[in-house]
Amino acid sequence: MTISNNSGPMLNRSKKAAVKKFSKISLTLSLTITSVLLITGCGKYNELSAEFAPIPPAAEPTQDLAYTYGIRPFYLVKDMDDSPLKDQLLACKGQMPSKTNFSIAHRGAPLQFPEHTYDSYFASAQMGAGISECDVTFTEDGDLVCRHAQNDLHTTTNILMTKLVDQCTVPPIIDANGILTNAENIECRTSDISAKEFKSLTGKMDAANLQATSISEYMDATVSWRTDLYSQNGELLTLKEHINLARSLGMKHTPELKAPVVDMPFNGYSLDAYRQQLIDTYKTASVPANEVYPQSFNIEDLDYWIKNEPAFGANAIYLMDDSNETAIGKTFDNNNPATWKHSLINIKARGINTIAPPPWILVTVNDNGKLVPSVYAEQAKANSLDIITWSLERSGPLADSGGWYYSGLGDVINNDGDIMNYIDVLAQQVGVRGIFSDWPATVSYYANCKGLK
C-alpha cells in the first residue's frame, strides 16, 4: 500500500525445526541476541559487497504463535485524553491477544522492522494481524517479488553495497576524490536483476540521505522515530514465499499490484500478463479466492480481474487517494463530490465491492470540533461499498498533527493517544472493515477489546 508522494522516506538466517514451538520463544529476545552478536562482531555494513548465497524459500508448516501486544498499545491508551473510550480500552488491559482480520499488516511491521522482510511479516502475525500484504512487482526474469515499488531497491535494501550495484538503472557515481555526486538520482529496480539476485539482497529500513556524499552516509538515514535495532536480518521474499509464510502463520492475503516503472510490454511481458500472473500464483498455490484481496491504485487492474477472474475480482480492493481520484482541475475535498474523479455510484457499477481510501478522506471535523464521517464515507456506505483504510502509524509523534495521514484534522489530532480516537471513529462511525497499520498491535488491541473479528 502506498501513495505516490507521501510514502515513508524508506537473512541469511537459518530456520530450524524449533520454530514449530515458537509459542514459547520470544521473537524480541531472539532478535536482540542476533543484534548483539552482529554489533559486537562487525560493523553496520560489514562485508556487504560480498556475494550472498540465495536464501531458501520461506515455506514452513503451520506455526504456533505467541500473540503479543508489546508495550505500544498501552502507551497510546495511557496518552489519551480522559474519555469513556479511554476507560473502555484501559479495562481491556488484561485481555488475551488474538488474531483479527480487522488488523491488516501494512508491509509487515515497518514502524520498526524493514518492510516486506521475513522478520517484519512474522512480527505482524505475532501482533494479531489477520491479513498480510505483499506489494507485488517483477524481476528481470519475470518472477514476482514483494517490494513497495519496482524502483526502491536503493532505499530498502543493501544493493548499493553489493556487486549488483553496477546493474542499477542509475548507479551511484563516485568522483576522483571518492565523493558520491548523484545521491538524488540513484535508482535501482527489481527489473534490473534476476529473482536469484534479488534473493541475495538484504532488506533495510526504507530511507536515503539525498544530500549524502558517500554510500554509507546515503544508506544510514533512518528517521529518529524508527529504529535499526531489528534491521540485521532483512530476508527478502518472493510472492510465492510470502504466500507460503502467510499460510503457515494462518493469515489471509492482500497483494497489491504495483505500477510498473518500465515501459510495458517489458521483454514481451504485457500488463495483462502481469495482472494474470498475480492471480495465477495464488491459484497454483491452491489458495482459495475468498482468502485473497488483490489491490491496486489502477482501476483498470480491477476491471481486468473482475472480467477475467471474477472469483478473485469479487474481493478486489480499489486503493485511492487524492493522487488518483481528483477530478481534473479540482482540489480533492472529501466533502465535495464535484472534486472526485469517479462517483461512488460509478465505482460500484463497475463491479467493485471494496474501496480503500486513507483515513483522512473518510473523516472530517464537525462544527463542535469532533471527528465524524465525511461525505465521502457516507456516500460509500450509501452505495453498499465495503471500506478499509490505510495506513496508520506511518507518521512520527502526533504532537504536530501527524502530517498527510491526518490532513484537515487540525487540532483534533495533537498527541499520540489520539490515534485511538481516530481508530474508534473509523470503526464505529465510518464502519470500516479493516485498518492497515505499520504496527498492527495497535489496531489488534482495539479490535480485540471491541470484539471485532
C-alpha positions in Angstrom: 0.0 0.0 0.0 1.4 3.4 -0.9 0.8 6.8 -2.2 2.8 8.4 -4.9 4.2 11.3 -2.9 3.8 10.5 0.8 5.2 7.1 1.4 7.9 6.5 4.0 11.5 8.1 3.3 12.3 4.4 3.1 18.9 -13.4 6.1 20.6 -15.0 5.6 19.0 -16.8 8.5 18.6 -20.4 9.5 15.1 -21.6 10.0 15.3 -24.5 12.4 12.7 -27.1 13.3 12.3 -25.5 16.7 10.2 -22.7 15.1 7.3 -25.1 15.5 7.4 -24.4 19.2 7.8 -20.7 18.7 4.9 -20.1 21.1 7.4 -20.5 23.9 10.1 -18.3 22.4 10.2 -14.5 22.4 10.8 -13.0 18.9 12.1 -9.9 20.5 14.7 -11.9 22.5 15.9 -13.8 19.5 16.3 -10.5 17.5 18.0 -8.8 20.4 20.6 -11.7 20.7 21.2 -11.5 17.0 21.7 -7.8 17.1 24.2 -8.0 20.0 26.2 -10.7 18.1 26.3 -8.7 14.9 27.1 -5.4 16.6 29.9 -6.9 18.6 31.2 -8.9 15.7 31.1 -6.5 12.8 30.3 -3.0 11.5 26.8 -1.9 10.3 27.5 -2.7 6.7 30.4 -5.1 7.2 31.3 -7.1 4.0 28.0 -6.2 2.3 29.9 -6.1 -1.0 30.4 -9.9 -0.9 28.2 -12.2 -3.0 25.3 -13.6 -0.9 24.0 -17.1 -1.4 20.3 -17.2 -2.3 18.1 -17.8 0.6 15.8 -20.9 0.5 12.1 -20.4 0.3 10.3 -19.4 3.5 7.9 -22.3 3.3 7.1 -23.7 6.7 4.4 -25.9 8.3 1.7 -24.1 10.3 3.3 -22.4 13.2 2.0 -21.8 16.7 2.3 -18.1 17.6 2.8 -16.3 20.8 0.4 -13.4 20.2 1.5 -10.2 21.9 0.7 -6.5 22.0 4.0 -5.4 23.4 4.0 -2.0 25.1 2.9 0.4 22.4 -0.9 0.0 22.7 -0.7 0.6 26.4 1.5 3.7 25.9 -1.1 5.0 23.4 -4.1 4.4 25.6 -2.3 6.0 28.6 -1.6 9.0 26.4 -5.3 9.5 25.5 -7.3 12.4 27.0 -9.8 11.3 29.6 -12.9 9.9 28.0 -15.3 6.9 28.1 -13.3 5.3 25.3 -10.1 5.6 27.3 -11.8 3.9 30.2 -13.1 1.1 28.0 -9.6 0.5 26.5 -8.0 0.6 29.9 -10.5 -2.0 31.1 -9.2 -4.4 28.4 -5.6 -4.3 29.5 -5.8 -7.8 30.8 -7.3 -9.3 27.7 -5.6 -12.2 25.9 -4.2 -11.0 22.5 -5.7 -12.9 19.5 -5.7 -12.7 15.7 -8.3 -10.4 14.0 -8.9 -9.7 10.3 -9.7 -6.1 11.3 -5.9 -5.7 11.7 -4.1 -5.7 8.4 -0.3 -5.7 8.3 1.0 -2.9 6.1 4.2 -4.3 4.6 4.6 -6.3 7.8 5.5 -4.2 10.7 7.7 -1.4 9.2 7.5 1.0 12.1 10.4 -0.9 13.5 11.2 -3.8 11.1 12.4 -3.4 7.5 9.3 -3.6 5.3 8.5 -6.7 3.3 11.0 -8.9 5.1 10.6 -12.2 6.9 11.0 -10.7 10.4 8.6 -7.9 9.6 5.9 -10.3 8.4 6.4 -12.6 11.4 6.2 -9.7 13.8 3.0 -8.6 12.3 1.5 -12.0 12.8 2.5 -12.1 16.4 0.7 -8.8 16.9 -2.6 -10.4 15.8 -2.8 -9.1 12.2 -5.1 -11.5 10.3 -4.2 -10.3 6.8 -0.7 -9.9 5.3 0.2 -7.5 2.5 2.8 -8.2 -0.3 3.3 -5.3 -2.6 4.0 -7.1 -5.9 6.4 -6.2 -8.6 8.6 -8.2 -11.0 12.2 -9.0 -11.7 14.2 -9.0 -14.9 13.4 -12.7 -15.4 9.7 -12.3 -14.7 9.4 -13.6 -11.1 7.0 -11.8 -8.8 8.6 -10.4 -5.6 7.5 -8.3 -2.5 8.7 -4.7 -2.8 6.9 -1.5 -2.1 7.9 -0.2 -5.6 9.6 -1.6 -8.6 12.3 1.1 -8.2 13.0 1.2 -4.4 15.9 -1.3 -4.0 18.4 1.6 -3.4 16.4 2.8 -0.4 15.1 -0.5 1.0 18.0 -3.0 0.5 21.8 -3.1 0.6 22.1 -3.3 -3.1 24.4 -0.3 -3.2 27.0 -2.2 -1.1 27.0 -5.3 -3.4 28.3 -6.1 -6.9 24.7 -5.8 -8.2 25.0 -2.0 -7.9 26.5 -2.0 -11.4 23.2 -3.3 -12.8 21.1 -0.4 -11.4 19.2 1.8 -13.8 21.1 4.8 -12.3 24.1 3.5 -10.3 25.9 5.8 -7.8 28.6 8.0 -9.3 31.8 8.4 -7.3 34.2 11.1 -8.5 38.0 11.0 -8.5 38.1 12.2 -4.9 35.8 9.4 -3.7 32.8 11.7 -3.4 29.2 10.5 -4.2 27.9 13.0 -6.7 24.4 11.9 -7.7 22.6 10.9 -4.4 19.4 12.5 -5.6 19.2 10.4 -8.8 20.3 6.9 -7.8 17.7 4.3 -8.9 17.8 0.5 -8.6 14.9 -1.6 -9.9 13.7 -5.1 -9.3 13.6 -5.4 -13.1 17.4 -4.6 -13.2 18.1 -8.0 -11.6 17.0 -11.7 -11.6 15.0 -13.3 -8.9 18.1 -15.2 -7.7 20.0 -11.9 -7.4 17.0 -10.3 -5.7 17.1 -13.1 -3.1 20.8 -12.4 -2.4 20.0 -8.9 -1.1 19.2 -7.9 2.5 16.4 -5.5 3.4 16.9 -2.4 5.5 14.7 0.4 6.8 13.3 2.4 3.9 15.4 5.6 4.0 18.0 7.6 2.0 20.0 10.7 2.6 19.7 12.6 -0.7 22.4 15.1 0.3 24.9 12.3 1.1 28.5 12.4 -0.3 29.2 8.7 0.4 27.3 5.4 0.0 27.4 4.7 3.8 26.0 8.2 4.5 23.3 7.7 1.9 22.2 4.4 3.5 22.4 5.4 7.1 19.3 7.7 7.1 16.6 6.0 9.2 14.4 8.7 10.8 14.7 9.2 14.5 11.3 7.8 15.5 12.0 4.4 13.8 14.9 2.1 14.6 17.6 0.0 13.1 17.6 -2.4 16.1 15.8 -5.1 14.1 17.5 -4.4 10.7 20.2 -7.1 10.9 18.4 -10.0 9.2 16.3 -8.5 6.4 15.4 -11.6 4.3 13.5 -10.6 1.2 10.7 -12.7 -0.2 9.2 -13.6 -3.5 5.4 -13.7 -3.8 5.4 -17.5 -3.7 7.4 -17.4 -0.4 5.1 -14.8 1.0 2.1 -17.0 0.2 3.7 -19.9 2.0 4.7 -17.8 5.0 1.3 -16.1 5.4 -0.4 -19.5 5.1 1.9 -21.0 7.8 1.0 -18.1 10.0 -2.7 -18.6 9.5 -3.1 -15.2 7.7 -5.1 -14.2 4.7 -3.5 -12.4 1.7 -3.7 -8.9 0.2 -1.3 -8.5 -2.7 -1.0 -5.1 -4.2 -0.1 -4.9 -7.9 2.4 -2.1 -8.2 2.5 0.1 -11.2 5.5 -0.8 -13.5 8.1 1.9 -13.9 9.4 0.2 -17.0 7.7 0.5 -20.4 5.2 -2.3 -20.9 5.4 -4.7 -22.6 8.8 -5.4 -20.9 10.8 -8.0 -22.8 7.5 -9.2 -24.3 5.8 -9.2 -20.8 2.5 -7.4 -21.1 0.5 -5.6 -18.4 -2.3 -8.1 -18.8 0.2 -10.9 -18.3 1.4 -9.2 -15.1 -2.2 -8.9 -13.9 -2.9 -12.5 -14.6 0.3 -13.8 -13.2 -0.5 -12.3 -9.8 -3.8 -14.3 -9.7 -2.3 -17.4 -11.2 0.4 -17.5 -8.4 -2.4 -17.9 -5.8 -4.3 -20.4 -7.9 -1.2 -22.5 -8.4 -0.6 -22.4 -4.6 -4.3 -23.6 -4.1 -5.2 -20.5 -2.1 -9.0 -20.1 -2.1 -10.2 -16.9 -3.8 -12.1 -15.9 -0.7 -8.8 -15.6 1.2 -7.2 -13.2 -1.3 -7.9 -9.5 -1.6 -6.0 -8.2 -4.6 -5.4 -4.4 -4.6 -4.4 -1.7 -7.0 -4.5 2.1 -7.4 -5.1 1.5 -11.1 -8.8 1.0 -11.5 -8.2 -0.8 -14.8 -6.4 -3.6 -12.9 -9.6 -4.2 -11.0 -11.6 -4.1 -14.3 -9.3 -6.9 -15.6 -9.7 -9.1 -12.5 -13.5 -8.6 -12.4 -13.8 -9.6 -16.0 -11.2 -12.4 -16.2 -11.0 -13.8 -12.7 -14.5 -13.0 -11.1 -13.9 -15.1 -8.0 -10.8 -13.0 -7.1 -12.3 -9.9 -8.6 -15.2 -10.0 -6.1 -12.7 -9.3 -3.3 -10.5 -6.8 -5.2 -9.8 -3.6 -3.5 -9.6 -0.2 -5.2 -6.9 1.8 -3.5 -7.5 5.5 -3.8 -6.4 8.9 -2.6 -6.2 12.4 -4.0 -3.4 11.3 -6.4 -5.7 9.1 -8.5 -9.2 10.2 -7.5 -9.2 14.0 -8.0 -11.3 15.5 -10.8 -9.4 17.4 -13.5 -8.8 21.0 -12.5 -10.0 20.4 -8.9 -8.5 20.0 -5.5 -9.8 16.9 -3.7 -12.3 17.7 -1.0 -13.7 14.7 1.0 -16.9 16.6 1.5 -17.4 17.8 -2.1 -18.4 15.2 -4.7 -17.6 17.7 -7.5 -13.9 17.2 -6.8 -13.9 13.4 -7.1 -12.8 11.8 -10.4 -15.2 8.9 -10.1 -18.6 9.0 -8.4 -19.1 6.2 -5.9 -22.1 5.1 -7.9 -19.8 4.6 -10.9 -17.2 2.7 -8.8 -19.9 0.3 -7.6 -21.4 -0.1 -11.1 -18.0 -1.3 -12.3 -18.4 -4.3 -10.1 -16.0 -3.0 -7.4 -17.2 -4.0 -3.9 -14.4 -2.6 -1.7 -12.6 0.7 -1.7 -9.6 1.7 0.4 -9.0 5.4 0.9 -6.6 6.9 3.5 -8.4 7.7 6.8 -8.4 11.5 6.3 -10.7 11.0 3.3 -13.2 9.2 5.5 -13.1 11.5 8.5 -13.8 15.2 8.9 -14.2 17.6 11.8 -17.7 19.0 12.6 -18.6 22.4 14.0 -18.2 21.1 17.5 -14.6 20.0 16.9 -15.4 16.3 16.8 -14.2 13.7 14.4 -17.2 12.4 12.3 -17.6 10.6 8.9 -17.0 12.6 5.8 -19.5 13.0 2.9 -17.2 10.6 1.0 -17.6 7.9 3.7 -21.4 8.5 3.9 -21.8 8.1 0.1 -19.6 4.9 0.1 -21.9 3.4 2.7 -25.0 4.5 0.8 -23.7 2.7 -2.3 -23.1 -0.5 -0.3 -19.3 -0.3 -0.7 -17.2 -2.0 1.9 -14.4 0.2 3.2 -10.9 -0.5 4.5 -8.3 2.2 5.2 -4.6 2.8 5.2 -2.2 3.3 6.8 -1.9 4.2 10.5 1.4 4.7 12.3 3.4 5.8 9.3 4.0 9.2 10.9 6.2 10.2 13.8 4.8 11.6 17.1 1.5 13.3 16.6 2.1 16.5 18.6 2.5 18.3 15.2 -0.8 16.8 13.9 0.8 13.8 12.1 1.2 15.1 8.6 -0.5 13.9 5.4 -2.3 10.9 7.0 -4.2 13.3 9.3 -4.9 16.0 6.6 -7.6 18.6 7.5 -8.0 17.3 11.1 -6.2 20.3 12.7 -6.0 20.4 16.4 -8.2 17.4 16.9 -5.1 15.2 16.4 -2.4 16.6 18.8 -1.0 13.8 20.8 -0.1 10.1 20.2 -3.1 8.8 22.2 -5.5 10.5 19.6 -4.8 7.6 17.2 -7.1 5.5 19.4 -9.9 8.1 18.9 -9.2 8.0 15.1 -9.5 4.2 15.1 -12.7 4.4 17.0 -14.4 6.8 14.6 -13.2 4.7 11.6 -14.6 1.5 13.2 -17.8 2.7 14.9 -19.0 5.6 12.8 -17.5 5.1 9.3 -17.8 1.3 9.6 -14.5 0.3 8.0 -14.0 -3.4 7.7 -10.2 -3.3 8.4 -7.3 -0.9 9.0 -3.8 -1.2 7.7 -1.1 -0.2 10.2 2.7 -0.2 10.3 2.4 -1.5 13.8 -0.6 -3.9 13.8 -0.6 -4.4 17.6 -2.3 -1.0 18.0 -5.3 -2.0 15.8 -5.4 -5.5 17.1 -5.6 -4.3 20.7 -8.6 -2.0 19.8 -10.3 -4.8 17.8 -9.8 -7.4 20.5 -11.2 -5.0 23.1 -14.2 -4.2 20.9 -14.8 -7.8 19.8 -14.1 -7.1 16.1 -13.1 -10.4 14.3 
